[in-house]
Amino acid sequence: MFRVERTEAVDFGKDDAVRCAGIAVRECMRVRAVRVKYLGGGSFGRAAAVRLEDGRAVVVKFLCAADMLEKETHDLGLLARCCSAKVPGVLFARSGGGDIPVDCYGMEKIPGKTALFALGMLLLSKRRRQRFADEVTAALHSVHLHTSDKFGDTMHPDCNSWTDFYKPFAAEVMRVAEEYFARGRLSGKVIEAMRAAWAKFDIIFSEEPERACLIHGDLNVGNIMVGRGYRLTGFIDPLNSMYADVEYDLFQFDNLTGKRFYLRETYIEKYGASRYCMQKLAFYGLWNEVYCYIKSGVLVNLIMDPLVRNMHGRLGEL
């Protein structure tokens, strides 16, 4: 079960990532870096692209919080074996210490750019956007075909049902959210939507998933890579991959510019959905955003406000 508490990040910035990426490839791959480019980062990670003297290109990811290295490298390896689209293979892993103060690992560089930043995709015809949706959903479905006897974390699934795994987590997010609201750190509109959804939990989750399916965990357009002709080149950056309800992998499709590409609708049309799928996706989206806020301390109202409205709207359909 994921810990629902603030995670303290190590102070490790852009310049640190650029400097340490060259050190990491020299130490772990025995080859010199000729060029390093900072790619970006989130609350707990920084990434840099490295061009090696032998012509290869790799990405080094630095983890600014403890206890992430084993999980991230394990999940990348698992998804690389299971997914029909390219997932970057792990080339090395290094614990923090010495010249590099944080854990890091190197991985293959997927060609192209993310669908989020391939802005020309927004102007594609409906037919071409639908082709992209078909490619993405087929690749994701290839991941979902890999199953476990138990639900839970990929490294040690141990729950007999999805509800056994997810409900305690959701309850803990709800408890901490109430504490945040009482201390003025979470708005009334967010907690009201959460309370209304929590009251309907047993209805929304009344249909248990039959199979514990492997999921990516964070497949939005920012983690889908495209190359020439805007064709799919791979998936990157899984987060909290699990053996889970397949639909837990779908709510991210509506984030950012995802709705423009019919990703969620295409997956459901091709592979089916549960009776209360849309209510579940609204619940997953809201709870995930609150969980991320608790973990990072960063609240983005531009993301949160639509999730709150969507939750109320989906509850109104019950």
ZAVEX-99304 format. One line per 2 residues: number of its first residue (from 1); their letters; for each residue z, x, y of C-alpha. Coordinates in Angstrom, 2 decimals, m for minus. Example, Ala and Ser with C-alpha at 12.3 -4.5 7.8 and 13.67 -1.06 7.14 Angstrom:
% ZAVEX-99304
1) AS) 7.80/12.30/m4.50 | 7.14/13.67/m1.06
This chain:
% ZAVEX-99304
1) MF) 0.00/0.00/0.00 | m0.93/1.31/3.44
3) RV) 1.99/2.06/5.73 | 2.07/m0.28/8.71
5) ER) 3.52/2.04/11.31 | 2.46/4.31/14.13
7) TE) 0.78/7.50/12.96 | 1.37/10.52/15.15
9) AV) m1.77/12.53/15.78 | m1.84/16.27/16.29
11) DF) m3.21/17.39/19.66 | m6.61/18.70/18.57
13) GK) m9.51/18.14/20.92 | m13.23/18.71/21.31
15) DD) m12.99/22.40/22.16 | m10.66/22.96/19.21
17) AV) m13.13/21.28/16.85 | m16.06/23.38/18.08
19) RC) m14.08/26.61/17.81 | m12.59/25.88/14.39
21) AG) m15.79/24.58/12.78 | m17.30/28.05/12.81
23) IA) m14.13/29.52/11.37 | m14.03/26.92/8.60
25) VR) m17.57/27.51/7.33 | m17.13/31.27/7.48
27) EC) m13.90/31.12/5.49 | m14.87/28.41/2.99
29) MR) m18.62/28.85/2.58 | m18.93/32.57/3.28
31) VR) m21.74/32.02/5.75 | m21.95/32.38/9.52
33) AV) m22.45/29.50/11.94 | m25.25/29.98/14.45
35) RV) m24.74/26.73/16.36 | m21.93/24.17/16.60
37) KY) m22.23/20.75/18.21 | m19.35/18.35/18.73
39) LG) m20.17/14.93/17.24 | m17.19/12.88/18.35
41) GG) m14.00/11.47/16.96 | m11.53/8.64/16.80
43) SF) m7.75/8.33/16.78 | m7.21/10.69/13.86
45) GR) m10.40/12.68/13.35 | m12.83/15.04/15.07
47) AA) m16.24/16.05/13.72 | m18.63/18.89/14.51
49) AV) m22.12/19.61/13.21 | m22.74/23.20/12.20
51) RL) m26.09/24.95/11.76 | m25.66/27.82/9.31
53) ED) m27.52/31.12/9.39 | m29.23/30.19/6.09
55) GR) m30.73/27.08/7.75 | m28.44/24.46/6.24
57) AV) m26.69/21.85/8.36 | m23.16/20.70/7.56
59) VV) m20.52/18.55/9.21 | m16.91/19.69/9.46
61) KF) m14.34/16.95/9.92 | m10.87/17.73/11.21
63) LC) m7.99/15.41/10.38 | m5.43/15.03/13.14
65) AA) m2.83/13.29/10.98 | m1.05/14.28/7.81
67) DM) m1.85/13.13/4.27 | m5.50/12.21/4.86
69) LE) m7.35/15.09/3.22 | m7.00/14.19/m0.45
71) KE) m7.81/10.50/0.08 | m10.87/11.07/2.29
73) TH) m12.46/13.70/0.09 | m11.73/11.67/m3.06
75) DL) m13.37/8.56/m1.62 | m16.44/10.40/m0.38
77) GL) m16.95/11.86/m3.84 | m16.49/8.49/m5.50
79) LA) m18.90/6.70/m3.17 | m21.46/9.51/m3.43
81) RC) m21.55/8.94/m7.19 | m21.77/5.16/m6.94
83) CS) m23.97/4.36/m3.95 | m27.77/4.09/m4.13
85) AK) m27.94/5.31/m0.52 | m26.93/8.84/0.39
87) VP) m23.23/9.44/1.01 | m22.35/12.99/2.15
89) GV) m21.09/15.22/m0.62 | m17.95/17.25/0.03
91) LF) m18.65/21.01/0.23 | m15.12/22.31/0.78
93) AR) m11.62/21.20/1.71 | m9.06/23.29/3.60
95) SG) m5.43/22.56/4.38 | m4.23/23.31/7.89
97) GG) m2.77/26.71/8.65 | m3.61/30.03/10.22
99) DI) m6.52/29.84/12.63 | m7.09/26.14/11.93
101) PV) m3.94/24.08/12.58 | m5.12/20.82/10.95
103) DC) m6.61/19.84/7.58 | m10.39/19.80/7.44
105) YG) m13.30/19.48/5.08 | m17.01/20.19/5.13
107) ME) m19.69/17.80/3.98 | m23.43/17.41/3.84
109) KI) m25.10/16.26/7.05 | m27.00/12.99/6.69
111) PG) m30.28/13.13/8.66 | m30.87/10.82/11.61
113) KT) m28.42/9.02/13.86 | m26.15/6.03/13.53
115) AL) m27.66/2.56/13.85 | m25.27/1.98/16.76
117) FA) m26.88/4.72/18.83 | m30.45/4.14/17.65
119) LG) m30.93/1.79/20.58 | m34.61/1.17/19.87
121) ML) m33.52/m0.80/16.81 | m32.33/m3.59/19.09
123) LL) m35.94/m4.18/20.12 | m37.39/m4.30/16.62
125) SK) m39.09/m7.45/15.41 | m37.08/m9.88/13.35
127) RR) m39.05/m8.86/10.27 | m38.15/m5.19/10.67
129) RQ) m34.52/m5.98/11.41 | m34.45/m8.08/8.27
131) RF) m35.94/m5.19/6.29 | m33.11/m2.99/7.55
133) AD) m30.57/m5.63/6.50 | m32.12/m5.74/3.03
135) EV) m31.87/m1.96/2.67 | m28.26/m1.82/3.84
137) TA) m27.00/m4.74/1.77 | m28.74/m3.55/m1.39
139) AL) m27.10/m0.13/m1.02 | m23.69/m1.67/m0.35
141) HS) m24.07/m3.96/m3.34 | m24.69/m0.90/m5.52
143) VH) m21.20/0.24/m4.52 | m19.70/m3.16/m5.27
145) LH) m21.10/m3.06/m8.81 | m18.50/m0.40/m9.63
147) TS) m15.29/m2.11/m10.67 | m11.75/m1.44/m11.85
149) DK) m9.33/m3.32/m14.08 | m6.84/m3.32/m11.20
151) FG) m6.93/m3.96/m7.46 | m5.69/m1.41/m4.96
153) DT) m6.25/2.06/m3.59 | m9.06/4.01/m5.24
155) MH) m6.70/6.76/m6.34 | m4.20/4.50/m8.09
157) PD) m5.13/0.80/m8.29 | m2.19/m1.04/m9.80
159) CN) m2.32/m4.76/m8.88 | m3.43/m7.55/m11.19
161) SW) m4.93/m9.65/m8.40 | m6.27/m9.16/m4.88
163) TD) m3.55/m11.39/m3.46 | m0.89/m9.26/m5.15
165) FY) m2.25/m6.28/m3.25 | m3.35/m7.77/0.06
167) KP) m0.69/m10.39/0.85 | 2.25/m7.93/1.08
169) FA) 0.14/m5.76/3.38 | m0.84/m8.75/5.54
171) AE) 2.81/m9.87/5.65 | 3.91/m6.45/6.86
173) VM) 1.24/m6.44/9.59 | 2.48/m9.89/10.61
175) RV) 6.11/m8.68/10.72 | 5.29/m5.64/12.87
177) AE) 3.04/m7.76/15.12 | 5.98/m10.11/15.78
179) EY) 8.10/m7.10/16.72 | 5.39/m5.88/19.07
181) FA) 5.12/m9.31/20.67 | 8.89/m9.51/21.17
183) RG) 8.76/m6.13/22.95 | 5.83/m7.13/25.13
185) RL) 3.34/m4.85/23.35 | 1.15/m7.63/21.94
187) SG) m0.13/m10.61/23.88 | 0.72/m14.24/23.27
189) KV) m2.90/m15.15/22.51 | m3.06/m12.60/19.68
191) IE) 0.23/m13.56/18.08 | m0.59/m17.28/18.35
193) AM) m3.86/m16.74/16.47 | m2.06/m14.68/13.85
195) RA) 0.67/m17.28/13.38 | m1.90/m20.05/12.99
197) AW) m3.86/m18.01/10.43 | m0.75/m16.93/8.53
199) AK) 0.29/m20.57/8.16 | m3.04/m21.20/6.39
201) FD) m2.98/m18.06/4.24 | m2.63/m19.88/0.92
203) II) m5.63/m22.08/1.73 | m7.83/m19.28/3.03
205) FS) m7.07/m17.12/m0.01 | m6.90/m19.89/m2.59
207) EE) m9.96/m18.60/m4.47 | m9.05/m15.32/m6.16
209) PE) m11.81/m12.72/m6.57 | m12.67/m12.31/m10.22
211) RA) m13.41/m8.59/m10.04 | m11.84/m5.60/m8.32
213) CL) m14.91/m4.03/m6.71 | m15.21/m0.67/m5.03
215) IH) m15.65/m1.03/m1.25 | m16.60/1.37/1.54
217) GD) m13.94/m0.08/3.84 | m15.50/0.53/7.25
219) LN) m19.22/m0.19/7.04 | m20.25/m1.13/10.56
221) VG) m23.42/m0.03/12.36 | m21.59/3.05/13.62
223) NI) m21.34/4.32/10.06 | m24.87/3.47/8.91
225) MV) m27.35/6.31/9.39 | m31.05/5.77/10.11
227) GR) m33.98/8.18/10.32 | m37.65/7.94/11.20
229) GY) m38.95/4.42/11.40 | m35.33/3.28/11.51
231) RL) m35.12/3.48/7.72 | m31.72/3.79/6.11
233) TG) m30.74/7.41/5.39 | m27.13/6.94/4.31
235) FI) m23.57/5.77/4.83 | m20.79/7.87/6.38
237) DP) m17.05/7.71/7.13 | m15.48/5.39/4.55
239) LN) m11.99/4.29/5.56 | m9.30/3.00/3.20
241) SM) m11.76/2.53/0.37 | m10.27/0.32/m2.33
243) YA) m10.95/m1.73/m5.41 | m10.84/m5.00/m3.57
245) DV) m12.31/m8.35/m2.70 | m16.01/m7.69/m2.01
247) EY) m15.75/m9.78/1.15 | m13.34/m7.26/2.65
249) DL) m16.43/m5.08/3.10 | m18.30/m7.71/5.13
251) FQ) m16.27/m8.42/8.27 | m17.27/m5.09/9.82
253) FD) m20.93/m6.17/9.69 | m20.32/m8.47/12.66
255) NL) m18.76/m5.75/14.81 | m20.53/m3.83/17.60
257) TG) m24.28/m4.62/17.42 | m24.18/m5.68/13.77
259) KR) m24.93/m9.35/14.36 | m28.35/m8.37/15.68
261) FY) m29.34/m7.25/12.18 | m28.16/m10.22/10.09
263) LR) m26.15/m7.91/7.82 | m23.37/m10.31/6.89
265) ET) m25.71/m13.29/6.50 | m28.12/m11.28/4.37
267) YI) m25.42/m10.05/2.01 | m24.04/m13.55/1.51
269) EK) m27.49/m15.04/0.97 | m28.40/m12.41/m1.63
271) YG) m25.11/m12.07/m3.49 | m23.05/m15.18/m2.76
273) AS) m19.69/m15.86/m1.17 | m16.41/m17.67/m1.78
275) RY) m15.70/m21.13/m0.41 | m13.59/m19.88/2.50
277) CM) m15.53/m16.68/3.10 | m15.87/m17.12/6.85
279) QK) m12.16/m17.84/7.25 | m11.35/m14.76/5.18
281) LA) m13.65/m12.58/7.26 | m12.00/m13.84/10.45
283) FY) m8.58/m13.11/8.95 | m9.61/m9.65/7.74
285) GL) m11.10/m8.77/11.10 | m8.08/m9.83/13.14
287) WN) m5.54/m8.25/10.82 | m7.50/m5.02/10.64
289) EV) m7.68/m4.70/14.41 | m3.95/m5.33/14.80
291) YC) m3.27/m2.82/12.02 | m5.42/m0.22/13.77
293) YI) m3.57/m0.88/17.02 | m0.22/m0.36/15.29
295) KS) m1.45/2.87/13.71 | m3.10/4.38/16.78
297) GV) m1.42/2.74/19.77 | m4.86/1.93/21.21
299) LV) m5.67/m1.73/21.93 | m9.27/m2.56/22.84
301) NL) m9.41/m6.08/24.30 | m13.22/m6.01/24.23
303) IM) m12.90/m6.01/20.42 | m9.69/m8.02/20.06
305) DP) m10.60/m11.02/22.20 | m13.67/m12.09/20.14
307) LV) m11.63/m11.71/16.95 | m8.96/m14.05/18.33
309) RN) m11.56/m16.64/19.35 | m13.29/m16.40/16.00
311) MH) m10.01/m16.87/14.13 | m9.24/m20.07/16.01
313) GR) m12.78/m21.32/15.48 | m12.73/m20.69/11.74
315) LG) m9.31/m22.32/11.37 | m10.72/m25.37/13.10
317) EL) m13.26/m25.69/10.27 | m10.62/m26.08/7.57
